[in-house]
Amino acid sequence: MSSQLSHVFKRCADENRAALVGYLTAGDPNVSISKALMLTLAEQVDIIEIGMPFSDPAADGPVIQAASERALAAGTHISDVFAIAKEVRQTHPDIGIVLMGYANIPYTMGFDTFAQNAVDAGVDAVLLVDIPPEEGGLCDAVFQAYGLDRILLLSPTSTQERIKLVSRHASGFIYYVSLNGITGADMGDMKAIQEQVACIREHTDLPVCVGFGVKTPEQAASVAHFADGVVVGSHFVGQIPQYLSQDKVMKSSMGQAAQAMKAAVIA
């Protein structure tokens, strides 16, 4: 685990609470407003996931798919993603920063170039949803050389062997997908999620964060009682299309949504 992420989880553990992990797509609805929204979210979360907009985000539901479409339509480039990450890092030096997205982007750039840019921007970790551990030869050695953690996913259908495999290859934290489906869908049974998190912990000392489907402060509070981190994505992204012509209201709504989730996690 990178020293930055380890410090974040230790700080949260010392405060006897889970970490709040918040996601937004970079460049949504445009680069300028996106920077402001990211900084607003960063004021409340412990770790920020910065989504790299992509034309075919297969793991994402309609809310985040639309965010990618808006970002790409606004001309967002990967250089803008790094610039946003760098501004977040400069403004919030203690936050954890994860780049999240799909393999096409670093593959096209070249993994070395991508990793160098990420490190220069102050990024701590990368989550590429379509590079499973079996395909880690594409990027694991490069990310390790640059000191970048590689976040890996587990889900309700993950077998014991799969849990062991991911536990061997992941770093930073393990992201447990609480449901079988896309981002923004309804959460699964909370008891079953808790049991699966306990099962994962039998195989790793890494923090386990739970996401996909956390839409309300009540759900966040429930997850925070047994997980090391609570990931909220579609709920935050969903604030944007409601106020596309009202930048100040959009920023205020984002701040209020993040404050409510933070309060739930620390309660």
Secondary structure as UniProt FT lines:
FT   HELIX           3..14
FT   TURN            15..16
FT   STRAND          19..25
FT   TURN            26..27
FT   HELIX           31..42
FT   TURN            43..44
FT   STRAND          47..51
FT   TURN            58..59
FT   HELIX           62..73
FT   TURN            74..75
FT   HELIX           78..91
FT   TURN            93..94
FT   STRAND          96..101
FT   HELIX           104..109
FT   HELIX           111..120
FT   TURN            121..122
FT   STRAND          125..128
FT   TURN            129..130
FT   HELIX           133..138
FT   HELIX           140..145
FT   TURN            146..147
FT   STRAND          149..150
FT   STRAND          152..154
FT   TURN            156..157
FT   HELIX           160..169
FT   STRAND          174..177
FT   TURN            183..184
FT   HELIX           190..201
FT   TURN            202..203
FT   STRAND          208..211
FT   HELIX           217..224
FT   TURN            225..226
FT   STRAND          229..232
FT   HELIX           234..237
FT   HELIX           239..242
FT   TURN            243..245
FT   HELIX           247..266
//
